[in-house]
Amino acid sequence: MTAPQDRKDDGGVPVPVTPAGASSTAPAEYPPASPAGRGMFGNQGSGDVSGFGGLVRQRRTIEDAPRPYGGYFDEVRDALEEAYPDFADAVEKVVVDRGELTLHIRSERIAEVCQVMRDDMALRFELCSSVSGVDYLGADARRLHVVYQLTSMTYRRTVRLEAAVSVEDPHLPSVTSIYPTADWQEREAYDMFGIVFDGHPNLTRILMPDDWEGHPQRKDYPLGGVPVEYKGAEIPPPDRRRSYQ
């Protein structure tokens, strides 16, 4: 993409000019970290040309949902509470949002809860279809969350488990011995977020090179990349792109 051009009155020779609104220091050598929940590519002004720079997300307080929850959600909660004696200590809160049931579990208890969720005859969540990481930078002191999507093929039900750890102590038990499908998924969460799953049989990077430093999906990880050629033009990596104010 070339800069906008003005034409001289004598002959119409194009003369490049600085685009209106561009930062005088663009392209930035290293983008500043943007506040959590606002902007893209380190933008601090009114918005970049993508239109996302001015986006401000409204944070909601996630609290215990009142009972009855509706549907099968009450049955799942009651069955887990009956089958797991340490329910009150292990379950931090129960959230129903957007038609989905989420049990927030203390990180050190996540494997115990998964074992009960799989084996109890009233629950029978036989499949863990997903283990993924989330970084709630600026919103939670335990900013790294792990989300487990469980499915009961017996009762045709789904439920989410969520456990939170801090950057300073990002450890929680692996569930690979309970759900073998979690093997590579836990490796990806480790690679991208630096979450350590104690007891995993082979917790190594799965996407990035073995000697890579840092965890790219943490929100304070710097942007980077390589330039890409496209039909004769070169698109710079994100950390070298112009910053619009």
Solvent accessible surface area in square Angstrom, and as a share of the most:
residue,aa,sasa,rsa
1,M,212,0.95
2,T,114,0.66
3,A,41,0.32
4,P,74,0.47
5,Q,99,0.44
6,D,85,0.44
7,R,167,0.61
8,K,110,0.47
9,D,152,0.79
10,D,110,0.57
11,G,73,0.70
12,G,24,0.23
13,V,86,0.50
14,P,61,0.38
15,V,53,0.31
16,P,98,0.62
17,V,58,0.33
18,T,103,0.60
19,P,23,0.14
20,A,106,0.82
21,G,49,0.47
22,A,20,0.15
23,S,24,0.15
24,S,118,0.76
25,T,107,0.62
26,A,21,0.16
27,P,60,0.38
28,A,23,0.18
29,E,138,0.62
30,Y,144,0.55
31,P,18,0.11
32,P,78,0.49
33,A,87,0.67
34,S,36,0.23
35,P,73,0.46
36,A,30,0.23
37,G,25,0.24
38,R,91,0.33
39,G,20,0.19
40,M,71,0.32
41,F,85,0.36
42,G,10,0.10
43,N,7,0.04
44,Q,98,0.43
45,G,21,0.21
46,S,96,0.62
47,G,17,0.17
48,D,22,0.12
49,V,118,0.68
50,S,60,0.39
51,G,62,0.60
52,F,108,0.45
53,G,0,0.00
54,G,38,0.37
55,L,93,0.46
56,V,78,0.45
57,R,153,0.56
58,Q,155,0.69
59,R,132,0.48
60,R,150,0.55
61,T,110,0.64
62,I,86,0.43
63,E,118,0.53
64,D,89,0.46
65,A,20,0.16
66,P,115,0.72
67,R,107,0.39
68,P,116,0.73
69,Y,28,0.11
70,G,37,0.36
71,G,76,0.73
72,Y,60,0.23
73,F,23,0.10
74,D,25,0.13
75,E,98,0.44
76,V,1,0.00
77,R,48,0.17
78,D,65,0.34
79,A,14,0.11
80,L,0,0.00
81,E,78,0.35
82,E,155,0.69
83,A,37,0.29
84,Y,13,0.05
85,P,127,0.80
86,D,62,0.32
87,F,12,0.05
88,A,93,0.72
89,D,68,0.35
90,A,0,0.00
91,V,15,0.09
92,E,58,0.26
93,K,56,0.24
94,V,4,0.02
95,V,18,0.10
96,V,44,0.25
97,D,50,0.26
98,R,200,0.73
99,G,68,0.66
100,E,60,0.27
101,L,0,0.00
102,T,9,0.05
103,L,0,0.00
104,H,17,0.08
105,I,1,0.01
106,R,95,0.35
107,S,19,0.12
108,E,108,0.48
109,R,48,0.18
110,I,0,0.00
111,A,23,0.17
112,E,78,0.35
113,V,0,0.00
114,C,0,0.00
115,Q,68,0.30
116,V,29,0.16
117,M,0,0.00
118,R,72,0.26
119,D,61,0.32
120,D,39,0.20
121,M,141,0.63
122,A,55,0.43
123,L,1,0.01
124,R,67,0.24
125,F,1,0.00
126,E,45,0.20
127,L,60,0.30
128,C,0,0.00
129,S,54,0.35
130,S,40,0.26
131,V,10,0.05
132,S,48,0.31
133,G,14,0.14
134,V,48,0.27
135,D,4,0.02
136,Y,75,0.29
137,L,46,0.23
138,G,68,0.65
139,A,52,0.40
140,D,51,0.26
141,A,97,0.76
142,R,93,0.34
143,R,28,0.10
144,L,0,0.00
145,H,16,0.07
146,V,0,0.00
147,V,14,0.08
148,Y,0,0.00
149,Q,44,0.19
150,L,0,0.00
151,T,31,0.18
152,S,0,0.00
153,M,123,0.55
154,T,77,0.45
155,Y,91,0.35
156,R,213,0.78
157,R,40,0.15
158,T,58,0.34
159,V,0,0.00
160,R,47,0.17
161,L,0,0.00
162,E,12,0.05
163,A,1,0.00
164,A,9,0.07
165,V,6,0.03
166,S,24,0.15
167,V,46,0.26
168,E,151,0.68
169,D,87,0.45
170,P,18,0.11
171,H,82,0.37
172,L,4,0.02
173,P,37,0.23
174,S,13,0.08
175,V,0,0.00
176,T,18,0.10
177,S,104,0.67
178,I,10,0.05
179,Y,4,0.02
180,P,104,0.65
181,T,70,0.41
182,A,0,0.00
183,D,45,0.23
184,W,168,0.59
185,Q,46,0.20
186,E,0,0.00
187,R,36,0.13
188,E,78,0.35
189,A,3,0.03
190,Y,52,0.20
191,D,0,0.00
192,M,13,0.06
193,F,16,0.07
194,G,5,0.05
195,I,0,0.00
196,V,38,0.22
197,F,2,0.01
198,D,72,0.37
199,G,74,0.71
200,H,20,0.09
201,P,99,0.63
202,N,83,0.42
203,L,41,0.20
204,T,56,0.33
205,R,30,0.11
206,I,53,0.27
207,L,108,0.54
208,M,45,0.20
209,P,71,0.45
210,D,124,0.64
211,D,122,0.63
212,W,104,0.36
213,E,152,0.68
214,G,34,0.32
215,H,37,0.16
216,P,38,0.24
217,Q,98,0.44
218,R,42,0.15
219,K,107,0.45
220,D,76,0.39
221,Y,62,0.23
222,P,56,0.35
223,L,65,0.32
224,G,38,0.37
225,G,59,0.57
226,V,111,0.64
227,P,72,0.46
228,V,84,0.48
229,E,144,0.65
230,Y,132,0.50
231,K,179,0.76
232,G,88,0.85
233,A,41,0.32
234,E,107,0.48
235,I,78,0.40
236,P,52,0.33
237,P,14,0.09
238,P,35,0.22
239,D,26,0.13
240,R,103,0.37
241,R,96,0.35
242,R,94,0.34
243,S,31,0.20
244,Y,52,0.20
245,Q,101,0.45
